[in-house]
């Protein structure tokens, strides 16, 4: 387990312990109340961060405690620091000026993201690497080729890391 994964497991474990204690349960009490579904050793190792809990198990444990899954996840300030990577940012004003025949799908996608985020005033939109890959797939191209298309439109505010050039062997 990496250092960041270990720290995240400990942060999740801290939330698990806090919810269990709020409910007045000991580790043995969890095993008894769950009729053996949640073993003392397993819950204890999740709480200490010794073991990573799967999403499925986290969901089941949230159901057992009667709380939303989000209650078992650490707050942003409890999260381990992430690697700072450049964000991919779309300039929405430039997107509005992009060729309508080739940018229509991106515009619809952006409108959907704005609805989900309840953000209609923004002049830019940050997107994840996975979003860029999905958009490239929808445009039947590679992420790098799609990023080049966005750059040509003037829409891409931050540059993606360029692929490394192969070394000349001559």
Residue pairs with C-beta under 8 A, 6 or more apart in sequence:
1 9
1 52
3 80
4 80
4 81
4 82
5 52
6 49
7 49
7 80
8 74
8 79
8 80
9 46
9 49
9 50
9 51
9 52
9 53
10 48
10 49
11 49
11 74
11 78
11 79
11 80
12 46
12 49
12 53
12 58
12 72
12 73
12 74
13 46
13 47
13 48
13 49
14 47
14 49
14 74
14 78
15 71
15 72
15 73
15 74
15 78
16 43
16 46
16 47
16 53
16 61
16 72
17 47
19 65
19 67
19 71
19 72
20 27
20 30
20 43
20 47
20 65
23 65
25 33
27 40
27 43
27 44
27 47
28 40
30 38
30 40
30 43
30 64
31 38
31 39
31 40
31 43
33 64
34 64
37 64
38 61
38 64
42 51
43 61
45 51
46 53
46 61
53 61
58 69
58 72
59 69
61 72
62 68
62 69
62 71
62 72
65 71
65 72
86 158
86 159
86 160
86 161
87 126
87 158
88 126
88 127
88 128
88 129
88 131
88 132
88 147
88 156
88 158
88 160
89 124
89 125
89 126
89 127
89 156
89 157
89 158
90 110
90 124
90 125
90 126
90 127
90 150
90 155
90 156
90 157
91 123
91 124
91 154
91 155
91 156
91 157
92 110
92 122
92 123
92 124
92 125
93 123
94 153
94 154
94 155
95 103
95 106
95 107
95 110
95 153
95 155
96 107
97 153
97 154
98 106
98 153
98 154
98 155
99 153
102 149
103 153
105 135
105 138
105 139
106 135
106 150
106 155
109 135
109 138
110 125
113 125
113 127
114 120
114 122
114 125
119 125
124 157
129 143
132 143
132 146
132 147
132 160
133 143
135 146
136 142
136 143
136 145
136 146
136 147
139 146
139 149
141 149
143 160
144 160
144 163
147 156
147 160
150 156
151 159
